[in-house]
């Protein structure tokens, strides 16, 4: 059995009308980013539905997350390690700040070896940490008590 869900504002999920306008609600969804805490809440809600709503034992659950979903899943199971659920992470990063810092110069068209790129990488790294988006997947992965799998592509 499989339970799939979209995080708020992602995929087919939608936000309500704003000031009576569905179009304005859609535009606000396009230009907004869900808070990191909201992603955790969405994942926990789906997990709780399995445990409480469907009465699935925690040790029979394997949470699979791809990229950011893997980081969220690792954090969720690290916080609730006593549940002994399994974790499978597909193409998940070790630390969000490292990925953001490496991609920032490429995204902005800055030569990766330049002084400008090095400064941009330091600023990006700091912004990710200060904003609360620093997902520490490597640390969280070690804290998960259930079976664990990593899927890495080169």
C-alpha positions as a LaTeX table, in Angstrom:
\begin{tabular}{lrrr}
\hline
Residue & $x$ (\AA) & $y$ (\AA) & $z$ (\AA) \\
\hline
Unk1 & 0.00 & 0.00 & 0.00 \\
Unk2 & 1.21 & 3.50 & $-0.80$ \\
Unk3 & 0.20 & 6.90 & 0.54 \\
Unk4 & 1.22 & 9.86 & $-1.63$ \\
Unk5 & 0.69 & 13.51 & $-0.85$ \\
Unk6 & 1.71 & 16.95 & $-2.08$ \\
Unk7 & 3.21 & 19.53 & 0.24 \\
Unk8 & 1.14 & 22.68 & 0.56 \\
Unk9 & 1.28 & 24.78 & $-2.60$ \\
Unk10 & 2.93 & 21.97 & $-4.64$ \\
Unk11 & 1.52 & 19.84 & $-7.45$ \\
Unk12 & $-2.27$ & 19.67 & $-7.53$ \\
Unk13 & $-2.75$ & 21.24 & $-4.11$ \\
Unk14 & $-4.28$ & 24.67 & $-4.27$ \\
Unk15 & $-4.82$ & 27.68 & $-2.12$ \\
Unk16 & $-8.18$ & 29.28 & $-1.62$ \\
Unk17 & $-9.37$ & 32.48 & $-3.18$ \\
Unk18 & $-7.85$ & 35.76 & $-2.08$ \\
Unk19 & $-10.27$ & 38.67 & $-1.83$ \\
Unk20 & $-12.81$ & 36.50 & $-3.65$ \\
Unk21 & $-10.48$ & 35.86 & $-6.59$ \\
Unk22 & $-9.27$ & 32.36 & $-7.47$ \\
Unk23 & $-6.76$ & 33.94 & $-9.91$ \\
Unk24 & $-5.22$ & 36.09 & $-7.18$ \\
Unk25 & $-4.99$ & 33.02 & $-4.93$ \\
Unk26 & $-3.19$ & 31.16 & $-7.71$ \\
Unk27 & $-0.74$ & 34.04 & $-8.29$ \\
Unk28 & 0.06 & 34.24 & $-4.58$ \\
Unk29 & 0.75 & 30.49 & $-4.58$ \\
Unk30 & 3.14 & 30.86 & $-7.52$ \\
Unk31 & 5.14 & 33.60 & $-5.79$ \\
Unk32 & 5.28 & 32.15 & $-2.33$ \\
Unk33 & 7.52 & 29.53 & $-0.79$ \\
Unk34 & 6.19 & 27.20 & 1.88 \\
Unk35 & 7.89 & 27.61 & 5.24 \\
Unk36 & 10.21 & 24.80 & 6.28 \\
Unk37 & 8.01 & 24.23 & 9.33 \\
Unk38 & 5.01 & 23.84 & 7.01 \\
Unk39 & 6.75 & 21.04 & 5.13 \\
Unk40 & 7.40 & 19.24 & 8.42 \\
Unk41 & 3.78 & 19.72 & 9.47 \\
Unk42 & 2.52 & 18.31 & 6.17 \\
Unk43 & 4.79 & 15.26 & 6.45 \\
Unk44 & 3.85 & 14.69 & 10.11 \\
Unk45 & 0.13 & 14.96 & 9.26 \\
Unk46 & 0.44 & 12.29 & 6.56 \\
Unk47 & 2.48 & 10.07 & 8.91 \\
Unk48 & $-0.06$ & 10.51 & 11.72 \\
Unk49 & $-2.86$ & 9.58 & 9.31 \\
Unk50 & $-1.09$ & 6.27 & 8.64 \\
Unk51 & $-0.48$ & 5.57 & 12.33 \\
Unk52 & $-3.73$ & 6.78 & 13.87 \\
Unk53 & $-6.23$ & 6.94 & 11.01 \\
Unk54 & $-5.31$ & 3.70 & 9.25 \\
Unk55 & $-3.80$ & 1.95 & 12.29 \\
Unk56 & $-0.58$ & 1.01 & 10.46 \\
Unk57 & 2.18 & 0.04 & 12.92 \\
Unk58 & 5.14 & 2.45 & 12.74 \\
Unk59 & 7.60 & $-0.39$ & 12.14 \\
Unk60 & 5.66 & $-1.32$ & 8.98 \\
Unk61 & 6.06 & 2.16 & 7.45 \\
Unk62 & 8.81 & 3.19 & 5.04 \\
Unk63 & 8.92 & 6.89 & 4.27 \\
Unk64 & 10.40 & 7.64 & 0.86 \\
Unk65 & 11.50 & 11.15 & $-0.04$ \\
Unk66 & 13.14 & 12.55 & $-3.15$ \\
Unk67 & 15.49 & 15.55 & $-2.94$ \\
Unk68 & 13.88 & 18.03 & $-0.50$ \\
Unk69 & 11.34 & 15.34 & 0.43 \\
Unk70 & 14.19 & 13.11 & 1.58 \\
Unk71 & 15.52 & 15.90 & 3.79 \\
Unk72 & 12.06 & 16.43 & 5.30 \\
Unk73 & 11.58 & 12.67 & 5.80 \\
Unk74 & 14.98 & 12.31 & 7.49 \\
Unk75 & 14.20 & 15.21 & 9.82 \\
Unk76 & 10.75 & 13.79 & 10.63 \\
Unk77 & 12.06 & 10.33 & 11.52 \\
Unk78 & 15.05 & 11.74 & 13.41 \\
Unk79 & 12.65 & 13.71 & 15.63 \\
Unk80 & 10.54 & 10.59 & 16.20 \\
Unk81 & 13.28 & 7.94 & 16.19 \\
Unk82 & 11.46 & 5.85 & 18.80 \\
Unk83 & 8.91 & 4.89 & 16.14 \\
Unk84 & 11.47 & 2.75 & 14.21 \\
Unk85 & 10.02 & 3.46 & 10.77 \\
Unk86 & 12.18 & 2.88 & 7.70 \\
Unk87 & 13.59 & 5.68 & 5.56 \\
Unk88 & 14.55 & 5.79 & 1.88 \\
Unk89 & 16.16 & 8.99 & 0.54 \\
Unk90 & 16.50 & 9.51 & $-3.21$ \\
Unk91 & 19.02 & 12.14 & $-4.38$ \\
Unk92 & 18.85 & 14.00 & $-1.08$ \\
Unk93 & 21.57 & 16.46 & $-0.09$ \\
Unk94 & 23.62 & 16.30 & 3.12 \\
Unk95 & 23.19 & 19.99 & 3.99 \\
Unk96 & 20.92 & 22.45 & 2.18 \\
Unk97 & 23.35 & 25.34 & 2.64 \\
Unk98 & 26.12 & 23.44 & 0.80 \\
Unk99 & 23.88 & 22.76 & $-2.20$ \\
Unk100 & 22.53 & 26.31 & $-2.31$ \\
Unk101 & 26.03 & 27.79 & $-2.03$ \\
Unk102 & 27.35 & 25.59 & $-4.85$ \\
Unk103 & 24.40 & 26.34 & $-7.14$ \\
Unk104 & 24.12 & 30.11 & $-6.51$ \\
Unk105 & 27.00 & 31.15 & $-8.82$ \\
Unk106 & 25.80 & 28.82 & $-11.58$ \\
Unk107 & 22.22 & 30.05 & $-11.23$ \\
Unk108 & 23.35 & 33.69 & $-11.43$ \\
Unk109 & 25.86 & 33.11 & $-14.24$ \\
Unk110 & 28.94 & 33.92 & $-12.13$ \\
Unk111 & 32.25 & 32.18 & $-12.89$ \\
Unk112 & 32.43 & 29.49 & $-10.12$ \\
Unk113 & 36.14 & 30.08 & $-9.38$ \\
Unk114 & 35.94 & 33.89 & $-9.17$ \\
Unk115 & 36.17 & 35.98 & $-6.01$ \\
Unk116 & 32.62 & 37.15 & $-6.66$ \\
Unk117 & 31.42 & 33.51 & $-6.65$ \\
Unk118 & 33.25 & 32.76 & $-3.39$ \\
Unk119 & 31.60 & 35.76 & $-1.72$ \\
Unk120 & 28.22 & 34.79 & $-3.17$ \\
Unk121 & 28.66 & 31.24 & $-1.84$ \\
Unk122 & 29.41 & 32.49 & 1.69 \\
Unk123 & 26.41 & 34.85 & 1.65 \\
Unk124 & 24.11 & 32.13 & 0.31 \\
Unk125 & 25.34 & 29.65 & 2.90 \\
Unk126 & 24.58 & 32.14 & 5.69 \\
Unk127 & 21.17 & 33.06 & 4.31 \\
Unk128 & 20.05 & 29.43 & 4.17 \\
Unk129 & 21.11 & 28.87 & 7.78 \\
Unk130 & 19.56 & 32.11 & 9.09 \\
Unk131 & 16.30 & 31.54 & 7.17 \\
Unk132 & 15.69 & 28.16 & 8.84 \\
Unk133 & 16.05 & 26.16 & 5.62 \\
Unk134 & 19.25 & 24.37 & 6.72 \\
Unk135 & 18.16 & 20.76 & 6.45 \\
Unk136 & 20.89 & 18.66 & 8.07 \\
Unk137 & 20.07 & 15.40 & 6.29 \\
Unk138 & 23.40 & 13.72 & 7.05 \\
Unk139 & 22.97 & 14.28 & 10.80 \\
Unk140 & 19.28 & 13.33 & 10.75 \\
Unk141 & 19.91 & 10.20 & 8.68 \\
Unk142 & 22.23 & 8.87 & 11.40 \\
Unk143 & 19.56 & 9.47 & 14.07 \\
Unk144 & 16.87 & 7.39 & 12.35 \\
Unk145 & 16.52 & 4.05 & 14.14 \\
Unk146 & 14.69 & 2.03 & 11.47 \\
Unk147 & 16.13 & 0.58 & 8.26 \\
Unk148 & 17.66 & 3.17 & 5.94 \\
Unk149 & 18.44 & 3.33 & 2.24 \\
Unk150 & 20.15 & 6.00 & 0.17 \\
Unk151 & 19.73 & 6.26 & $-3.56$ \\
Unk152 & 22.56 & 8.22 & $-5.12$ \\
Unk153 & 23.04 & 8.84 & $-8.83$ \\
Unk154 & 26.26 & 10.04 & $-10.37$ \\
\hline
\end{tabular}
